[in-house]
Amino acid sequence: MLNPATAEQALFAGNPAFKGKGNYVVEFVVRPGVTLHPGTQPNEFIHFGSLRNGRHIDIIYIGPNLF
């Protein structure tokens, strides 16, 4: 959970083309059996393929980044 400015820096390395992209967030829980692979950062996970709400994940929140 990152504030908008930190999210832009962490995800997009401060690239001005992505300005404002940290202002919204999607929060979800991954269902059992879904395979996640570790990324390059400790808080990064990768899933190859689709993540469908109600099948692979359960969406908790979609909206403005409140942090």
N, C-alpha and C positions, 0 to 999 in steps of 0.2 A: 504494500500500500504506500503509494508515493504521492506527494503533492504535484500539481501540474508541472511546475518548473523542473522538478527533479525527474519526473517521468520523461519529459522531453529530452533531458540530458542523458538519462540512462538508456532510453530506447532508441533515440535518434541522434545521439552524439551532438545535440544542439543544432542540427542542420536546419537552417531557416525555412526550408521547403516544408517542414513538418510543424511549423509554429502553430500552437493551439491544439495539437493532437493529444496532449496530456490532460485536456479539460474534461474528458469523458472516460468512463470506466465500465467494464463488463466484469462482474464477479460471478463465479460459478464454482460448483463442487463437481469433481470428477467421480463418476460412478465406479464401483468395483469392477475389475476386469479390463479397464481401459489402460493401455500401455503408454507410459510417459518416459521419455528418455532425458537424462540430465543434459543441460545446456552448458555453455561456457562460464556462466555466472552461477553462484550458489542458489539464487532464487529463480533460476530459469529452467523451465521444463519444455520439452518438445514432443508434440504428437504428430505422427505422419498420417495424414488422411483427414477425414471429416469428424467434427464433434457436433452431434445433433442434440439439441435440448430435449430432455425426456428419454433419450436413448443412451447417450454417452455421458452427458452432463446434466446438471440441474442448475438453471440460472437463478441466482439470488438477487442480483441488482444490475440494472442497466441505466445509466444516466450520468448526470454531472459528477465530476470528481469532487468529493466533499472533503478531501484531505488538505 
